[in-house]
Amino acid sequence: MEEATLFRAARTGNIAELHKLMHQNPLILHTAALTSATNPLHVASLSGHVDFVRELILLHPEFVRELNQEGLSPLHLASAGGHLAVVKELLKVDGSLCRLKGRDNKTPLHAAAIKGRVGVINEMRSCCETCVEDVTLQGESALHLAVKHWQVEAFEALLRWVGESKLDQVVNMRDEQGNTVLHLATYKKNRQVIEMLLVPTSPTYSSVLEVNAVNKRNLTSLDLLLMFPSEAGDREIGDILTSASAATRSATQMTTHLGSPNTSRTCQMQKQKNLLNYFKFQRDRDNPSDARNALLVIAVLVATATYQVGLSPPGGIWQDNNSGRNFAGQSIIGTRSRVLFIVFVVFNSIGFSLSMQMITVLTSKFPMRGQIQVCLLAVYFTYNVAVTIIAPGGSKTFIIVFTSVLPSLITFVTQFMRPAFKYVKKMAKATITRA
């Protein structure tokens, strides 16, 4: 009951109530610290009651470094809330609090950048000039977070801080995906931030910014603009980037104006090329596990489609006997053109067998491997029986033999083709080199 009253006093900033509780129970602050991760200073800082905060600091200064259940200190909460007076009071106790790491290694400066608290940012600068270099667990600096959360004024304040403090390396910091602040600003089509970074007449312009920095997906800022087009000022942003000598990842300089007809067609072609390259599998970028899952889905889809077509060939099957010429259950197209039916079965069976082989390889070390193999064998046997039953009499022998040897044939051909392709590729490369 007393603790509930204490937290209510912190929420309302009632200092008289605090002293009354302290008179009744001198250890109430120590008890609150033991029974809850959130202490009264968290509540008072979040509410912005500077007098109450000052009184709590005098009574129990250890509260200032404690994190609540969400991994936030009182300074984190005051910074996010924009309570400048509380921030100043807390920093008087310990200036190093501005570098105190909370959840995901976020500092109070990061909290201020996310919420766009310019006054708090300037106060942090006066307390610790180098804390702008701190990054979160995801490698994001305060500049990254300001761009990410569309806090333009906060970004400008941080950029001035970096420039005036000669901490130029901060503008080129990369997050865990390799993105700089220019990558993020271009992706979000934030023209104001891009102008601050790249326009020479801007007071926050930085000549050390790496305009053509490449992220972990091997993309520059210009690549992002070309790959994800929209109506959100692409042309103007493109002009700013190209004026700053921005290039695509192929290092092709875009020296002409984006607005001209020839350049517009060139940019459109570049967009299509970049988009195709972006969705291609790249060993140094894409996760092999994701690639395997995608291949497994494709194999299952192909197996399902070819199995269904094998059981229900084009034209359907005869429903009854007809004077000894047509028999119920046989393929209609097979009785009219055996050659066409054999061609259909051959290519459909190749597709089905290859997809079954892919499934076998991709599930090679799965749990219950034996059961999976029995299932695949049963499905393949069912398919062979089905295409044999619907085949006309003259083609049954060929289909039985072909579908029986097909798995072994496919295994042999695929094993032979792999080194053959490598050899042809090697010879072609050698020919080009000699030429």
N, C-alpha and C positions, 0 to 999 in steps of 0.2 A: 504493500500500500504506500509506504514512504517513497519507494523508488518510482512508482507511477506519478506521485506528486512531484518528485524531483524532475522528472522528464517533462512534465507539464509546465513547470516553472521555467525550464530551459527553452521550451518551445515558445513561451510567451515573454521571456526575458524578465521574469519577476525575481529581482534580486532579494527583496524582502522575504519572499517565500523560501529562497535558498538559505538565508541566514537562520530562519525559523527552523528549518529542517536540520541544519547543522547544530543548532542549539539542542534539539531533541535527541539527535543521534550524531555525535561528532565523527563517526566512522562511515557515514552514509555514502560518501563519495568512494571510499575504498570498497564498500559492499557492491556498489553499482558497477565498479570496474571488474569485479569478480563474477558477477551474475549475468553480464550481457556484453556482447562484443561492441555494441554501440554505447558510447558514454555520453554524458550530458553535454560535453563540449561539441560533439558531432551535431547534436540537435540545435544547440545555440548558434553554431557556425552556419549551419544550413539556413536557419531562420534570420541570420544577420543581426543578432542582438550583441553589439560590440561591448556594451557595459557588462553584460552577463558573461561574455567570453573573457573579458579582462579579469573579472572576479574569480572565475573558475581557474584561470591560469595561475593566479596567486595562491589559490587553495590547493590545487592539484596539477602542477605543471606537467606531470607525466602523461596527461591526457593528449597532449599535442601530437605525439608520435604514434598513437594507437590507431589501428585500422578497424573499421566496422566490418560487419559480415559481408559487405559488398566489396571489401578491399579498398576502402577510401578513408583517408585521414580527414581531420577537421579542415585542413587547408585545401584539400581537394574539393570538399563540399562548398567552402566559402568562395573558392576560385570559380567553380562552375556556376554558382549563384550570383557572381558579380558583386559580392559584398566587400568592397575595397577596404573599408575601415577595419573589418574583421581580419582580412588578409594582412594588413599592416601590423595589427596587434599580434597575430600569430608569428609573423616573421621577426618581430622584435625579440621573441623568446629564443628563436634559433633560426638563423638565416639559411641553414642547410635544409630546412624543411621544404624549400622549393624544389629540391631534387629527391624528395622522398618518393619511392616507387610504390604504387599500389597495385590494383588488379591489372594484369597484362603489362606490368611495368610502366603504367601511365603515371606521370608526375602531375603536380598541380598546374604546371604550365600547359600540359596537354589538355587538362580539363578546361582551362580558360580558353584555349584555342578552339576546342570543339564547340563551346558555347559563344565564342566571339566576344569575350570580355577584354576589350582593349585596355581599360584602366588597370586591370589586374596584370595583364601582360607587361605593361610599362613598369609596374611596381616590381614584378619579378626581375626585370632587367636591372633595376637599380640595386637589387639584392644579390643577384648572381648572374653575371654577364654571360657565362659559358653554359648555363643550363639549357639554352636553346639547342645545344648539340645532343641532348638526351633523346633516346628513341624508345618506342614501345616494344613489346614482345614481337610485334609484326614488323619491326624495323621502321616504323613511321615516326618522323619528326613532328614537331609542332606545326611546321609548314605543311607537311602532308595532311595533317588532320584538319587544318584550317581550310585547305582546298577541298578536301573530301566532304566537309560539312558546309560548304558554301559560305564561309565566314570571310568575306572579302576584306573588310576593315581590319580584322584580326590578322589576316595574311599580310596586309600592307604594313602593319605595325611590326610584325615579326621580320619582314623583309628589310625594313629600315634598321632594325636591331642588328641583323646579320651584316648589313653593309657598313654601318657606322662602327661596329665592333671588329671589323676586318675578319669575320668568320665566314669567308667566302665558300669554304668547302661545304657548308650546310645546305646551300641551294642545290648542290649536286648529290646530296645523300639519296640513297635508294632504299625502298622498302623491301620486304622479303620476296616480292615479285620482280624486283629490279626496276620498279617505276620511280622516276624522279617527280618532282612537283610539276614539271612541264608535261610529263606524260598524263598525270591526273587531270591537270587543267585542260589539256587538249581533249581528252576522253569525255570530260564533262561539258565541253564547249564553253568554258568560262573565259570569255574574251577579256574581261577586266584583269584577271590574274595574268593572262598571257601578255597583255600590254605592259603590265608592271615589270614582267621579267624580260621582255624582248625589245620594247620600244626605247631607243636611245634617249629620247627626250623625257622619259619617265624618271622621276627622282629616285625611284627604287631600282633602276636598270642596273644589271650586273653583267659586266663584260666577261666574267669567268664561267658563266653558265654553259654547260655542255648541251648545246642545242640538239646534237645528233646522238645523244646517249641512247644505248640500246638496252631494253629490259630483258628479262629471262625468256620471253617469247620471241626474242630477236626482232623487236619492233622499235622504231623510233617514234617520236611524237607525230611526225608527218604521216607515218604509216597508219597510226591510229585514226587520224583525220580522214585519210583516204579509204580506210577499211570500214568505218562506221559512219557513213554519210547521213546527214539530216538537214533540216531547214534552219537549224539554229546557228546561223551566221557562219557557215562553213567557208564561204568565199572570203569573208573578211579575215577570219582566223588563218586561212591559207595564205593570204597576202602577208600577214604579220610573220608567219613561220618562214615563208620563202624569202622575205626581206632580210631575215636573220640567218640566211644560208642554210635553212633546214633541208634535210635530204631524206630519202627513203632508205631502207636498210641496204639497198644495193648501191648506196652512196651516189645515186644519180642526182645531181644538183638541179633543183627546179628554178631555173633562172628567169623563166618567162612568167608573165602575169597570168594568174589563174582565170581571169575574166575573158581572155582572148579565145576565139573559136577553136583554133588549133590546139591550144593548151587544154581547153575544156575536154576535147576528145582524148587527148593524151592522158589527162587525169582520170577520165572515165575508164580507159583501158588499164591504167595503173591500178585503179580500185579493184577491177575484176581480177587482175593478175594477183594482187596482194591477197584478195579474199580467197582465191583458190589455193594459194600457197599456205594461207593461214590454217585452212582446214585439212591440209595434207598431214599425214603422220610424220612426225619428226622425232628421231631417236633421242636427241638431247633435250627435248621439251616434253613429250607426251609420256604418260605413265604406261608401261607395258601391260600392267594389270587391266587398265581401261581398254587397251587395244585388244587384249584377249577376250574381254567381255563382249566387245563389239563384234569380233569375229564369231564368237559363239552364237550370238543372236542372229547374225547373217546366215550361219550354217544351219541353224534350226529352221529359219524361214525358208531357205532353199529346200531343205529336206521335206518340210511340210508341203510346199508347193508341188514339188516333183512327185511326191507320193500320191497326192490327190489327183494330179493329172494322169499318173500311171494307172490308177484304178478307174478313172473316168476319162478316157481318151476323147479327142475331138470327134464329134458326131454321135457319141454315145455308144451303147451296146444293144444288140438285138434282144427283144423281150420274149420272143417265141421262135420255134422252129419253122422253117419255110421250105418245104419240099426237098429236104435233105441238102439244100445249098447253104442256108443260113441257120445257125444254131443259137439258141438262147444263151446269153452270156458272152458271146463273141463280139469283138469290135466291128462296128459297121464299116469304118474306114478300112479296116484290115481285110475284110472280105471283098472290097471294091478295088483296093490298090495295096497289095502286099508290100511292095517296095516302099511306098510312102509310110506305111505303118511301121516297117522295120527301121526306117530312118528316124521316125518319131521316137520309137522305143530306145534306140541306141543313144541318141543325144539326151533324152530324158533320164535314162539310166546312168549315164556318165555324170550328169548333174547330181543325181541322188547319191551315187556312190562317193563322189568327191565330198559332198556335204557330210555324209556319214563318217568319212575318214577324218574330216576336220573336227567333227565332234569328238571322235575317238582321241585324237591328238590333244585337243584343248582340255579334255577331261582326264588326261593320263594319270594325274596324281590326286584326283578327287577322292574323298571318302567314299566307301562302298563301290570301289572301282569294279569289282567283279559283277555286281548287280547291274551296273551301267552297261558293261560289255554284253551281258546276256540280253538286256533290253534291246540294244542296238542290233545284235545278231538276229533276234526274233523279228524286229521290224524289217530288216533287210530280207530275211527269208519270206516274210509275208508279202513284201513287194514282188519278189521273184515269182512266187506262186500266182499272185494276182495277174501280172502281165503275161504269164504263161497261159493262164485259163482264158483270158480274153483274146489271145492270139489265134488267128485262123490255123487250120491244120498244117498248111504248107510252111508256116514260119515258126512253128512251135519249137522244132529242134534247134534252129539257129538261136532263138531267144533264150532257150534253156542253157545252151553252151555259153553264149555271150554273157549273160548275167551271172553265170557261175564263175567265169574266169575274170570278170571285170575288176573285182577288188584287187586281185594280185597284179593285174595289168596296170591299174592306176598307180599302185605302189611302185612298180618298176619304172613307169614312165616319169613320175614326179621325181624320183631319186636320180634318174638320168638327166632330166631337163635342168635341174638346179646347177650342176657343174657345167653343163653345156652352155647355159645362159651366161655364166660367169666367164667362161672361156671366150665366147663371142664378144662380150663386153670388153674383156682385156685386149683382144686382138684389135677391136675397133679403136680403143684408146691408143694402142701402140701405133696404129696406122695414122691417126690424127697427129700424134707426136712427131712421127717421122716427116709428115707433110709440112 
